[in-house]
Amino acid sequence: MDGISIKIRHNGKVINKTVYLVIGLTQEGKKQVLGMWISETESASFWMSVLTDLKARGVKDILIASTDNLNGFTEAIKGVFPLADTQLCLVHQVRNSLRYVVWKEKKEFATDMKEIYHAATLQAAEQALDKFEKKWNHKYAYAVRSWRNNWEELTQFFDYPLEIRKIVYTTNVIESLNRGIRKYTKTKSLFPHDQAALKAVYLAITNIEKKWTMPIRDWGMILQQFLIKFEDRCRI
């Protein structure tokens, strides 16, 4: 789950809104857009309405939700799909952490972060985080603290086999979709109202989905792992 920012004219002013998109995987391992919603702000109540809408339209369960630290999302999903795991996107976490680092230290800082999320186990990741904190906390306390504060949701992927980890610890799939939407809507920098924006995004998605003809890599193995791990929740 992620969003794409757009500009909309509202009451004589131009404001920024976000079209939020949800992508799921079919039983055949193919990507599918499950819905889109537009909002000016994020909140638990907004996400509650999104998740309730998904449930009303037939989504019976969510095993893992990969997001970009959306405000209020974790509280909302526990209210609608209480068994769902929430994994924060590590790519976004790394990018956000690097924002606070001076240029000459970015490469070293990024290399040290990689030791955390490339660790083989959660215990090894915790040790890498301790080492990272000891080295950098005196200079970049805010960046280090963001790892500590979000640790549980940043490390959900360690509960899964390697093949599943690769598809849940980042929102790259949906970011790729967002780039595709930008290509289709690049001639329209400002929309007159919400419905015009949603229509443009919908038409772009329709064209992009035509290319999603193949399952994701190693889907057969991934599906088997899901069936084993979620034996009482996953059916084919």
C-alpha positions in Angstrom: 0.0 0.0 0.0 1.3 3.4 -1.0 0.2 6.7 -2.6 0.8 9.1 -5.4 0.6 12.8 -4.8 -1.5 15.0 -7.2 -2.6 18.6 -7.4 -6.3 19.4 -7.4 -8.2 22.7 -7.6 -10.4 23.2 -4.6 -12.5 26.3 -3.7 -10.3 28.4 -5.9 -7.1 27.1 -4.5 -4.6 24.4 -5.6 -4.1 21.7 -2.9 -2.1 18.5 -2.7 -4.0 15.3 -2.3 -2.9 11.7 -2.4 -4.4 8.8 -4.3 -3.7 5.7 -2.2 -3.4 2.4 -4.0 -3.6 -1.2 -2.7 -2.0 -4.0 -4.7 -2.5 -7.7 -3.8 -1.4 -11.0 -5.3 -3.8 -13.4 -6.9 -3.6 -17.2 -6.3 -1.7 -17.4 -9.5 0.9 -14.9 -8.2 -0.1 -12.1 -10.5 -0.3 -8.5 -9.2 -3.7 -6.9 -9.0 -4.8 -3.4 -7.9 -7.6 -3.9 -5.3 -8.7 -0.3 -5.0 -7.8 3.4 -4.9 -8.9 6.2 -2.5 -8.2 9.9 -2.5 -7.6 12.0 0.6 -5.8 15.2 1.7 -4.6 13.7 5.0 -3.9 10.3 6.6 -5.5 9.2 9.8 -6.7 6.0 11.6 -10.3 6.8 10.7 -9.4 7.2 7.0 -7.6 3.9 6.9 -10.4 2.3 8.8 -12.8 3.3 6.0 -10.4 2.0 3.4 -9.9 -1.4 5.1 -13.6 -1.7 5.8 -14.3 -1.0 2.1 -11.9 -3.7 1.1 -13.5 -6.2 3.5 -17.0 -5.3 2.2 -15.9 -5.9 -1.4 -14.7 -9.4 -0.6 -11.2 -9.3 1.1 -11.6 -11.9 3.8 -8.1 -11.7 5.3 -4.8 -9.9 5.0 -1.7 -11.9 5.8 1.0 -9.2 5.5 0.5 -5.5 4.7 3.6 -3.7 3.4 3.3 0.1 3.8 5.3 3.3 4.0 4.7 4.1 7.7 1.3 5.5 6.9 -0.1 7.6 9.8 -2.7 5.6 11.7 -2.6 2.5 9.5 -1.4 0.0 12.1 -4.1 0.9 14.6 -6.8 0.7 11.8 -5.7 -2.7 10.3 -5.8 -4.3 13.8 -9.4 -3.2 14.0 -10.5 -4.7 10.7 -8.0 -7.5 10.0 -6.6 -8.3 13.5 -4.4 -11.2 12.5 -2.5 -9.2 9.8 1.2 -8.5 10.1 2.4 -5.0 9.2 5.8 -4.5 7.5 7.2 -1.1 7.0 9.0 -0.5 3.8 12.8 -0.8 4.4 13.6 1.2 1.3 11.6 4.2 2.6 13.2 3.7 6.0 16.7 3.9 4.5 15.9 6.9 2.4 14.4 8.8 5.3 17.3 8.0 7.6 19.8 9.2 5.0 18.1 12.6 4.8 19.8 13.6 8.0 23.3 12.5 7.0 25.9 14.8 5.5 27.0 13.9 2.0 30.5 12.6 2.8 29.1 10.1 5.3 26.1 8.8 3.4 27.9 5.8 1.8 29.3 4.6 5.1 26.0 5.2 6.9 24.1 3.3 4.3 26.5 0.4 4.4 26.1 0.2 8.2 22.3 0.2 7.8 22.5 -2.6 5.3 24.0 -4.8 7.9 20.8 -4.5 9.9 18.2 -5.5 7.2 20.5 -7.9 5.4 21.1 -9.9 8.6 20.1 -13.6 8.5 18.1 -13.5 11.7 16.3 -11.1 13.9 18.9 -11.6 16.7 21.7 -10.7 14.2 19.7 -7.7 13.1 19.3 -6.5 16.7 23.1 -6.9 17.2 23.7 -4.9 14.0 21.4 -2.2 15.3 23.2 -2.0 18.6 26.5 -1.6 16.7 24.9 1.0 14.4 23.6 3.0 17.3 26.9 3.0 19.2 28.7 4.3 16.1 26.2 7.0 14.9 23.9 8.0 17.7 26.1 10.9 18.8 25.8 12.5 15.3 22.4 11.3 13.9 20.3 10.5 16.9 17.0 11.2 15.1 17.8 8.7 12.3 18.9 6.0 14.8 15.8 6.7 17.0 13.5 6.1 14.0 14.9 2.6 13.7 14.3 2.0 17.4 10.8 3.4 17.4 9.6 1.4 14.4 11.7 -1.7 15.1 8.8 -4.2 15.5 7.2 -3.2 12.2 10.5 -2.9 10.4 11.4 -6.5 11.3 8.3 -8.5 10.7 9.8 -10.0 7.6 12.3 -12.0 9.7 9.4 -14.3 10.6 9.2 -15.4 7.0 11.4 -17.5 4.6 13.8 -15.7 2.4 11.6 -15.8 -0.7 8.7 -14.2 1.1 10.9 -11.6 2.7 11.9 -10.3 -0.7 8.3 -9.4 -1.6 7.2 -7.9 1.7 10.0 -5.7 3.1 9.5 -3.1 0.4 6.7 -1.3 -1.5 8.8 -1.3 -4.7 6.0 -3.1 -6.6 3.6 -0.2 -5.9 6.2 2.4 -6.5 6.8 1.0 -9.9 3.0 1.3 -10.5 3.2 4.9 -9.4 5.9 5.7 -11.9 3.8 4.1 -14.6 0.8 6.3 -13.6 3.0 9.4 -13.8 3.9 8.5 -17.4 0.3 8.3 -18.3 -0.7 11.5 -16.5 2.4 13.7 -17.1 0.5 16.0 -19.4 -2.0 16.8 -16.7 -0.3 18.7 -13.9 -3.6 19.9 -12.3 -7.0 18.3 -12.0 -10.2 20.3 -11.6 -11.7 17.9 -9.0 -11.3 14.5 -7.3 -13.3 12.5 -9.8 -11.1 13.8 -12.7 -8.0 12.7 -10.9 -9.4 9.3 -10.0 -10.6 8.7 -13.6 -7.1 9.5 -15.0 -5.4 7.2 -12.4 -7.9 4.5 -13.2 -7.3 4.7 -16.9 -3.6 4.5 -16.3 -3.9 1.5 -14.1 -6.1 -0.3 -16.7 -3.3 0.1 -19.3 -0.6 -0.9 -16.9 -2.4 -4.0 -15.7 -2.5 -5.4 -19.2 1.2 -6.0 -18.9 0.9 -8.0 -15.7 0.5 -11.3 -17.4 3.2 -13.3 -15.5 3.4 -14.4 -11.8 6.0 -12.9 -9.6 9.4 -14.7 -9.5 9.4 -18.0 -7.6 5.7 -17.9 -7.0 5.3 -21.7 -6.7 7.7 -21.8 -3.8 6.3 -18.7 -2.2 2.7 -20.1 -2.4 3.8 -23.3 -0.8 5.5 -21.4 2.1 2.3 -19.3 2.6 0.2 -22.5 2.7 2.5 -24.0 5.4 2.9 -20.9 7.5 -0.8 -19.9 7.3 -2.3 -23.4 7.2 -5.5 -22.4 9.0 -5.9 -19.1 7.0 -4.6 -19.7 3.5 -6.7 -21.9 1.1 -6.4 -22.6 -2.6 
